[in-house]
Amino acid sequence: MNDKEYEERLRIETIDVQHLYNAFSHYNRYEPTPYAALEELCAVYPFDYTDTVIDFGCGKGRLNFYLHDRFDCSVIGVEMNGQFYEDALRNQAAYMKKMKRRQGSIRFEHTYAENYPIPDDATKCYFFNPFSVQIFMKVVDQILASVEKRPRPLDLILYYPADEYRYYLEHQTIFEQVEEVRLKELFEKNHDERFVIYRVDLSQEVPKRV
């Protein structure tokens, strides 16, 4: 299916790219992840109904609806822009009209990413370069605080991964890269056309002897 066909099936509207201009210098333009890219990711990287996925800078909610529809996992969209948040809620209302009752939940939060408290059941966090590395660092601090509070595996999924994001994760955190998904036909022309997945798993730490 192409993007338009996906939108019609899910009853949502997320296609248009929109800019935030100068009002939010640390936040980047809204651009949804292509459905074709999501298909390639999900063909090799596991999601299931037990997951709770947080999409930081979710915009109008494309990733949220796609994962909820395909895997019945719980999804949370975090968006600081009021107009995009309202668009996501409208999409949710239209999407839920067609959906049968599901186990997984779907919700959106209107807040700055660095202020969002990470739920104890979050298992995956998604980023398509939504903001500056300074904000990314603050969000990662919140994520690490959450897994320290409740030890569990947690993955960060980066699409079109920014060098600054990767450098920070690899040199200043305990996250480790566990997967890379290169998009067919695109990666050879543009090496940013990929997903890179990092994981932290404090549940596997060996207890220290007293």
Rosetta blueprint (number, residue, H / E / L):
1 M L
2 N L
3 D H
4 K H
5 E H
6 Y H
7 E H
8 E H
9 R H
10 L H
11 R L
12 I L
13 E L
14 T L
15 I L
16 D L
17 V L
18 Q E
19 H L
20 L L
21 Y H
22 N H
23 A H
24 F L
25 S L
26 H L
27 Y E
28 N L
29 R L
30 Y E
31 E L
32 P L
33 T L
34 P L
35 Y H
36 A H
37 A H
38 L H
39 E H
40 E H
41 L H
42 C H
43 A H
44 V H
45 Y L
46 P L
47 F L
48 D L
49 Y L
50 T L
51 D L
52 T E
53 V E
54 I E
55 D E
56 F E
57 G L
58 C L
59 G L
60 K L
61 G L
62 R H
63 L H
64 N H
65 F H
66 Y H
67 L H
68 H H
69 D H
70 R H
71 F H
72 D L
73 C L
74 S E
75 V E
76 I E
77 G E
78 V E
79 E E
80 M L
81 N L
82 G H
83 Q H
84 F H
85 Y H
86 E H
87 D H
88 A H
89 L H
90 R H
91 N H
92 Q H
93 A H
94 A H
95 Y H
96 M H
97 K H
98 K H
99 M L
100 K L
101 R L
102 R L
103 Q L
104 G L
105 S L
106 I E
107 R E
108 F E
109 E E
110 H E
111 T L
112 Y L
113 A H
114 E H
115 N H
116 Y L
117 P L
118 I L
119 P L
120 D L
121 D L
122 A L
123 T L
124 K E
125 C E
126 Y E
127 F E
128 F L
129 N L
130 P L
131 F E
132 S L
133 V H
134 Q H
135 I H
136 F H
137 M H
138 K H
139 V H
140 V H
141 D H
142 Q H
143 I H
144 L H
145 A H
146 S H
147 V H
148 E H
149 K H
150 R L
151 P L
152 R L
153 P E
154 L E
155 D E
156 L E
157 I E
158 L E
159 Y E
160 Y L
161 P L
162 A L
163 D H
164 E H
165 Y H
166 R H
167 Y H
168 Y H
169 L H
170 E H
171 H H
172 Q H
173 T L
174 I L
175 F L
176 E E
177 Q E
178 V E
179 E E
180 E E
181 V E
182 R E
183 L L
184 K L
185 E L
186 L L
187 F L
188 E L
189 K L
190 N L
191 H L
192 D L
193 E L
194 R E
195 F E
196 V E
197 I E
198 Y E
199 R E
200 V E
201 D E
202 L H
203 S H
204 Q H
205 E L
206 V L
207 P L
208 K L
209 R L
210 V L
